[in-house]
Amino acid sequence: MLDPTFPIELVRSSYPALADGFAYLDGAAGTQTPQPVIDAVSAAYRAGIGNVGGAFPASDRSGAIVAACRAAVADLVGGHPDGVVLGPNMTTLTYRLARAIAGPGDEVVVSRLDHDANVRPWTQTGATVRWAEVDPVTGELPVAQYADLIGERTRLVAVTAASNILGTRPDVAAIAELAHRAGALMYVDGVHATPHGPVDMRALGADFYATSAYKWSGPHIGAVVADPALLETLRPDKLASSPDTVPERFETGTAAFADLAGVTAAVDHLAALVPGTGTRRERLLASMSAAEEHELALFAVLIEGLETMPHVTVYGKPARRTATAYFNVAGHTPRQVAEHLAGLGVNVWNGHNYAWELTGALGIRDSGGAVRAGLVHYNDRSDVDRLLEGVARLG
């Protein structure tokens, strides 16, 4: 049952893009941006910003923006501000960290469930690679297999907190317990999980937690959060002249300061989706819990509607999942379905969506993958109804 207390109309009114009348069910590829984020980015440029470390006010403003952004991301995922590494995107940061963590002589464990950004950077380090397999029927990632995959030479286990196409939420904490028992590190891809509920990276057992702000209403900025003491043990390649402090030594080039201001505004926006009091962290936990309940209630309508259509094949039946559906329609390619729905004012994605190994395991990668419809907190019942009506017309 839909939650009547979730202020969906108020939430939607914050997003100017929604005024175009389309049903934005492409949130798994990137969300729309609320007005407070747009205003924060514009305000940073209007005020004047400069590179950090200068002896003038514009430089001080940039430094304050960076510090505020680190604090905001830390509040969002339950980390420490001094352990927030910022960059252009999660993929770039993961490649950078992978080169600093693993290499020949090490072993890494990756999974077929993951987005390729949490697979290829590790398989290309020169370390020995061990694979965790997915159940192609349920979409689950069985924990038991990790007992055989993790050993004394395991340097790191990379796993997603939620599949970006099936929505599967594996038992990351149980996998982390096995990894830590063997002295291995846990690199958790939280890009798809973070927009869909409260995050506690410590409870997950994540030594590194990666996320992307554009998946939760922010600008195109990536972040990896770790214990500052752990970052101190790693020596990434860097310019001789750039800072050697943590977390700065993991960040190459000049930051996109105005976008970082937008990241902070996005976190504040998420913390205020529902009325609340307390610290920002406390408000985020409450707000994102309410958003998750709203999404899953809508998703129950969406997935039931798709599964009852005889011409539709839905992939995966995980026990715990985000509000993400991956499906094909008989007699139509995924691209044709997406084009048909776009003509009806419904935005969905088609293809492998960088879930390269998973679509291979499902046996659909070479045939064009499938259609992905993902709900986020600003979607409403009318969005779901329009999608289901559009898919029904193809039967």
Secondary structure as a PSIPRED ss2 file (coil, helix, strand):
# PSIPRED VFORMAT (PSIPRED V4.0)

   1 M C   1.000  0.000  0.000
   2 L C   1.000  0.000  0.000
   3 D C   1.000  0.000  0.000
   4 P C   1.000  0.000  0.000
   5 T C   1.000  0.000  0.000
   6 F C   1.000  0.000  0.000
   7 P C   1.000  0.000  0.000
   8 I H   0.000  1.000  0.000
   9 E H   0.000  1.000  0.000
  10 L H   0.000  1.000  0.000
  11 V H   0.000  1.000  0.000
  12 R H   0.000  1.000  0.000
  13 S H   0.000  1.000  0.000
  14 S C   1.000  0.000  0.000
  15 Y C   1.000  0.000  0.000
  16 P H   0.000  1.000  0.000
  17 A H   0.000  1.000  0.000
  18 L H   0.000  1.000  0.000
  19 A H   0.000  1.000  0.000
  20 D H   0.000  1.000  0.000
  21 G C   1.000  0.000  0.000
  22 F C   1.000  0.000  0.000
  23 A E   0.000  0.000  1.000
  24 Y E   0.000  0.000  1.000
  25 L C   1.000  0.000  0.000
  26 D E   0.000  0.000  1.000
  27 G H   0.000  1.000  0.000
  28 A H   0.000  1.000  0.000
  29 A H   0.000  1.000  0.000
  30 G C   1.000  0.000  0.000
  31 T C   1.000  0.000  0.000
  32 Q C   1.000  0.000  0.000
  33 T C   1.000  0.000  0.000
  34 P C   1.000  0.000  0.000
  35 Q H   0.000  1.000  0.000
  36 P H   0.000  1.000  0.000
  37 V H   0.000  1.000  0.000
  38 I H   0.000  1.000  0.000
  39 D H   0.000  1.000  0.000
  40 A H   0.000  1.000  0.000
  41 V H   0.000  1.000  0.000
  42 S H   0.000  1.000  0.000
  43 A H   0.000  1.000  0.000
  44 A H   0.000  1.000  0.000
  45 Y H   0.000  1.000  0.000
  46 R H   0.000  1.000  0.000
  47 A H   0.000  1.000  0.000
  48 G C   1.000  0.000  0.000
  49 I C   1.000  0.000  0.000
  50 G C   1.000  0.000  0.000
  51 N C   1.000  0.000  0.000
  52 V C   1.000  0.000  0.000
  53 G C   1.000  0.000  0.000
  54 G C   1.000  0.000  0.000
  55 A C   1.000  0.000  0.000
  56 F C   1.000  0.000  0.000
  57 P H   0.000  1.000  0.000
  58 A H   0.000  1.000  0.000
  59 S H   0.000  1.000  0.000
  60 D H   0.000  1.000  0.000
  61 R H   0.000  1.000  0.000
  62 S H   0.000  1.000  0.000
  63 G H   0.000  1.000  0.000
  64 A H   0.000  1.000  0.000
  65 I H   0.000  1.000  0.000
  66 V H   0.000  1.000  0.000
  67 A H   0.000  1.000  0.000
  68 A H   0.000  1.000  0.000
  69 C H   0.000  1.000  0.000
  70 R H   0.000  1.000  0.000
  71 A H   0.000  1.000  0.000
  72 A H   0.000  1.000  0.000
  73 V H   0.000  1.000  0.000
  74 A H   0.000  1.000  0.000
  75 D H   0.000  1.000  0.000
  76 L H   0.000  1.000  0.000
  77 V H   0.000  1.000  0.000
  78 G C   1.000  0.000  0.000
  79 G C   1.000  0.000  0.000
  80 H C   1.000  0.000  0.000
  81 P H   0.000  1.000  0.000
  82 D H   0.000  1.000  0.000
  83 G H   0.000  1.000  0.000
  84 V E   0.000  0.000  1.000
  85 V E   0.000  0.000  1.000
  86 L E   0.000  0.000  1.000
  87 G E   0.000  0.000  1.000
  88 P C   1.000  0.000  0.000
  89 N C   1.000  0.000  0.000
  90 M H   0.000  1.000  0.000
  91 T H   0.000  1.000  0.000
  92 T H   0.000  1.000  0.000
  93 L H   0.000  1.000  0.000
  94 T H   0.000  1.000  0.000
  95 Y H   0.000  1.000  0.000
  96 R H   0.000  1.000  0.000
  97 L H   0.000  1.000  0.000
  98 A H   0.000  1.000  0.000
  99 R H   0.000  1.000  0.000
 100 A H   0.000  1.000  0.000
 101 I H   0.000  1.000  0.000
 102 A C   1.000  0.000  0.000
 103 G C   1.000  0.000  0.000
 104 P C   1.000  0.000  0.000
 105 G C   1.000  0.000  0.000
 106 D C   1.000  0.000  0.000
 107 E E   0.000  0.000  1.000
 108 V E   0.000  0.000  1.000
 109 V E   0.000  0.000  1.000
 110 V E   0.000  0.000  1.000
 111 S E   0.000  0.000  1.000
 112 R C   1.000  0.000  0.000
 113 L C   1.000  0.000  0.000
 114 D C   1.000  0.000  0.000
 115 H C   1.000  0.000  0.000
 116 D H   0.000  1.000  0.000
 117 A H   0.000  1.000  0.000
 118 N H   0.000  1.000  0.000
 119 V C   1.000  0.000  0.000
 120 R H   0.000  1.000  0.000
 121 P H   0.000  1.000  0.000
 122 W H   0.000  1.000  0.000
 123 T H   0.000  1.000  0.000
 124 Q C   1.000  0.000  0.000
 125 T C   1.000  0.000  0.000
 126 G C   1.000  0.000  0.000
 127 A C   1.000  0.000  0.000
 128 T E   0.000  0.000  1.000
 129 V E   0.000  0.000  1.000
 130 R E   0.000  0.000  1.000
 131 W E   0.000  0.000  1.000
 132 A E   0.000  0.000  1.000
 133 E C   1.000  0.000  0.000
 134 V C   1.000  0.000  0.000
 135 D C   1.000  0.000  0.000
 136 P C   1.000  0.000  0.000
 137 V C   1.000  0.000  0.000
 138 T C   1.000  0.000  0.000
 139 G C   1.000  0.000  0.000
 140 E C   1.000  0.000  0.000
 141 L C   1.000  0.000  0.000
 142 P C   1.000  0.000  0.000
 143 V C   1.000  0.000  0.000
 144 A C   1.000  0.000  0.000
 145 Q C   1.000  0.000  0.000
 146 Y H   0.000  1.000  0.000
 147 A H   0.000  1.000  0.000
 148 D H   0.000  1.000  0.000
 149 L H   0.000  1.000  0.000
 150 I C   1.000  0.000  0.000
 151 G C   1.000  0.000  0.000
 152 E C   1.000  0.000  0.000
 153 R C   1.000  0.000  0.000
 154 T E   0.000  0.000  1.000
 155 R E   0.000  0.000  1.000
 156 L E   0.000  0.000  1.000
 157 V E   0.000  0.000  1.000
 158 A E   0.000  0.000  1.000
 159 V E   0.000  0.000  1.000
 160 T E   0.000  0.000  1.000
 161 A C   1.000  0.000  0.000
 162 A C   1.000  0.000  0.000
 163 S C   1.000  0.000  0.000
 164 N C   1.000  0.000  0.000
 165 I C   1.000  0.000  0.000
 166 L C   1.000  0.000  0.000
 167 G C   1.000  0.000  0.000
 168 T E   0.000  0.000  1.000
 169 R C   1.000  0.000  0.000
 170 P C   1.000  0.000  0.000
 171 D C   1.000  0.000  0.000
 172 V H   0.000  1.000  0.000
 173 A H   0.000  1.000  0.000
 174 A H   0.000  1.000  0.000
 175 I H   0.000  1.000  0.000
 176 A H   0.000  1.000  0.000
 177 E H   0.000  1.000  0.000
 178 L H   0.000  1.000  0.000
 179 A H   0.000  1.000  0.000
 180 H H   0.000  1.000  0.000
 181 R H   0.000  1.000  0.000
 182 A C   1.000  0.000  0.000
 183 G C   1.000  0.000  0.000
 184 A C   1.000  0.000  0.000
 185 L E   0.000  0.000  1.000
 186 M E   0.000  0.000  1.000
 187 Y E   0.000  0.000  1.000
 188 V E   0.000  0.000  1.000
 189 D E   0.000  0.000  1.000
 190 G C   1.000  0.000  0.000
 191 V C   1.000  0.000  0.000
 192 H C   1.000  0.000  0.000
 193 A C   1.000  0.000  0.000
 194 T H   0.000  1.000  0.000
 195 P H   0.000  1.000  0.000
 196 H H   0.000  1.000  0.000
 197 G C   1.000  0.000  0.000
 198 P C   1.000  0.000  0.000
 199 V C   1.000  0.000  0.000
 200 D C   1.000  0.000  0.000
 201 M H   0.000  1.000  0.000
 202 R H   0.000  1.000  0.000
 203 A H   0.000  1.000  0.000
 204 L H   0.000  1.000  0.000
 205 G C   1.000  0.000  0.000
 206 A C   1.000  0.000  0.000
 207 D C   1.000  0.000  0.000
 208 F E   0.000  0.000  1.000
 209 Y E   0.000  0.000  1.000
 210 A E   0.000  0.000  1.000
 211 T E   0.000  0.000  1.000
 212 S E   0.000  0.000  1.000
 213 A H   0.000  1.000  0.000
 214 Y H   0.000  1.000  0.000
 215 K H   0.000  1.000  0.000
 216 W C   1.000  0.000  0.000
 217 S C   1.000  0.000  0.000
 218 G C   1.000  0.000  0.000
 219 P C   1.000  0.000  0.000
 220 H C   1.000  0.000  0.000
 221 I C   1.000  0.000  0.000
 222 G E   0.000  0.000  1.000
 223 A E   0.000  0.000  1.000
 224 V E   0.000  0.000  1.000
 225 V E   0.000  0.000  1.000
 226 A E   0.000  0.000  1.000
 227 D C   1.000  0.000  0.000
 228 P H   0.000  1.000  0.000
 229 A H   0.000  1.000  0.000
 230 L H   0.000  1.000  0.000
 231 L H   0.000  1.000  0.000
 232 E H   0.000  1.000  0.000
 233 T C   1.000  0.000  0.000
 234 L C   1.000  0.000  0.000
 235 R C   1.000  0.000  0.000
 236 P C   1.000  0.000  0.000
 237 D C   1.000  0.000  0.000
 238 K C   1.000  0.000  0.000
 239 L C   1.000  0.000  0.000
 240 A C   1.000  0.000  0.000
 241 S C   1.000  0.000  0.000
 242 S C   1.000  0.000  0.000
 243 P C   1.000  0.000  0.000
 244 D C   1.000  0.000  0.000
 245 T C   1.000  0.000  0.000
 246 V C   1.000  0.000  0.000
 247 P C   1.000  0.000  0.000
 248 E H   0.000  1.000  0.000
 249 R H   0.000  1.000  0.000
 250 F H   0.000  1.000  0.000
 251 E C   1.000  0.000  0.000
 252 T C   1.000  0.000  0.000
 253 G C   1.000  0.000  0.000
 254 T C   1.000  0.000  0.000
 255 A C   1.000  0.000  0.000
 256 A C   1.000  0.000  0.000
 257 F H   0.000  1.000  0.000
 258 A H   0.000  1.000  0.000
 259 D H   0.000  1.000  0.000
 260 L H   0.000  1.000  0.000
 261 A H   0.000  1.000  0.000
 262 G H   0.000  1.000  0.000
 263 V H   0.000  1.000  0.000
 264 T H   0.000  1.000  0.000
 265 A H   0.000  1.000  0.000
 266 A H   0.000  1.000  0.000
 267 V H   0.000  1.000  0.000
 268 D H   0.000  1.000  0.000
 269 H H   0.000  1.000  0.000
 270 L H   0.000  1.000  0.000
 271 A H   0.000  1.000  0.000
 272 A C   1.000  0.000  0.000
 273 L C   1.000  0.000  0.000
 274 V C   1.000  0.000  0.000
 275 P C   1.000  0.000  0.000
 276 G C   1.000  0.000  0.000
 277 T C   1.000  0.000  0.000
 278 G C   1.000  0.000  0.000
 279 T C   1.000  0.000  0.000
 280 R H   0.000  1.000  0.000
 281 R H   0.000  1.000  0.000
 282 E H   0.000  1.000  0.000
 283 R H   0.000  1.000  0.000
 284 L H   0.000  1.000  0.000
 285 L H   0.000  1.000  0.000
 286 A H   0.000  1.000  0.000
 287 S H   0.000  1.000  0.000
 288 M H   0.000  1.000  0.000
 289 S H   0.000  1.000  0.000
 290 A H   0.000  1.000  0.000
 291 A H   0.000  1.000  0.000
 292 E H   0.000  1.000  0.000
 293 E H   0.000  1.000  0.000
 294 H H   0.000  1.000  0.000
 295 E H   0.000  1.000  0.000
 296 L H   0.000  1.000  0.000
 297 A H   0.000  1.000  0.000
 298 L H   0.000  1.000  0.000
 299 F H   0.000  1.000  0.000
 300 A H   0.000  1.000  0.000
 301 V H   0.000  1.000  0.000
 302 L H   0.000  1.000  0.000
 303 I H   0.000  1.000  0.000
 304 E H   0.000  1.000  0.000
 305 G H   0.000  1.000  0.000
 306 L H   0.000  1.000  0.000
 307 E H   0.000  1.000  0.000
 308 T C   1.000  0.000  0.000
 309 M C   1.000  0.000  0.000
 310 P C   1.000  0.000  0.000
 311 H C   1.000  0.000  0.000
 312 V E   0.000  0.000  1.000
 313 T E   0.000  0.000  1.000
 314 V E   0.000  0.000  1.000
 315 Y C   1.000  0.000  0.000
 316 G C   1.000  0.000  0.000
 317 K C   1.000  0.000  0.000
 318 P C   1.000  0.000  0.000
 319 A C   1.000  0.000  0.000
 320 R C   1.000  0.000  0.000
 321 R E   0.000  0.000  1.000
 322 T C   1.000  0.000  0.000
 323 A C   1.000  0.000  0.000
 324 T E   0.000  0.000  1.000
 325 A E   0.000  0.000  1.000
 326 Y E   0.000  0.000  1.000
 327 F E   0.000  0.000  1.000
 328 N E   0.000  0.000  1.000
 329 V E   0.000  0.000  1.000
 330 A C   1.000  0.000  0.000
 331 G C   1.000  0.000  0.000
 332 H C   1.000  0.000  0.000
 333 T C   1.000  0.000  0.000
 334 P H   0.000  1.000  0.000
 335 R H   0.000  1.000  0.000
 336 Q H   0.000  1.000  0.000
 337 V H   0.000  1.000  0.000
 338 A H   0.000  1.000  0.000
 339 E H   0.000  1.000  0.000
 340 H H   0.000  1.000  0.000
 341 L H   0.000  1.000  0.000
 342 A H   0.000  1.000  0.000
 343 G H   0.000  1.000  0.000
 344 L C   1.000  0.000  0.000
 345 G C   1.000  0.000  0.000
 346 V E   0.000  0.000  1.000
 347 N E   0.000  0.000  1.000
 348 V C   1.000  0.000  0.000
 349 W E   0.000  0.000  1.000
 350 N E   0.000  0.000  1.000
 351 G E   0.000  0.000  1.000
 352 H C   1.000  0.000  0.000
 353 N C   1.000  0.000  0.000
 354 Y C   1.000  0.000  0.000
 355 A C   1.000  0.000  0.000
 356 W H   0.000  1.000  0.000
 357 E H   0.000  1.000  0.000
 358 L H   0.000  1.000  0.000
 359 T H   0.000  1.000  0.000
 360 G H   0.000  1.000  0.000
 361 A H   0.000  1.000  0.000
 362 L H   0.000  1.000  0.000
 363 G C   1.000  0.000  0.000
 364 I C   1.000  0.000  0.000
 365 R H   0.000  1.000  0.000
 366 D H   0.000  1.000  0.000
 367 S H   0.000  1.000  0.000
 368 G C   1.000  0.000  0.000
 369 G C   1.000  0.000  0.000
 370 A E   0.000  0.000  1.000
 371 V E   0.000  0.000  1.000
 372 R E   0.000  0.000  1.000
 373 A E   0.000  0.000  1.000
 374 G E   0.000  0.000  1.000
 375 L C   1.000  0.000  0.000
 376 V C   1.000  0.000  0.000
 377 H C   1.000  0.000  0.000
 378 Y C   1.000  0.000  0.000
 379 N C   1.000  0.000  0.000
 380 D C   1.000  0.000  0.000
 381 R H   0.000  1.000  0.000
 382 S H   0.000  1.000  0.000
 383 D H   0.000  1.000  0.000
 384 V H   0.000  1.000  0.000
 385 D H   0.000  1.000  0.000
 386 R H   0.000  1.000  0.000
 387 L H   0.000  1.000  0.000
 388 L H   0.000  1.000  0.000
 389 E H   0.000  1.000  0.000
 390 G H   0.000  1.000  0.000
 391 V H   0.000  1.000  0.000
 392 A H   0.000  1.000  0.000
 393 R C   1.000  0.000  0.000
 394 L C   1.000  0.000  0.000
 395 G C   1.000  0.000  0.000
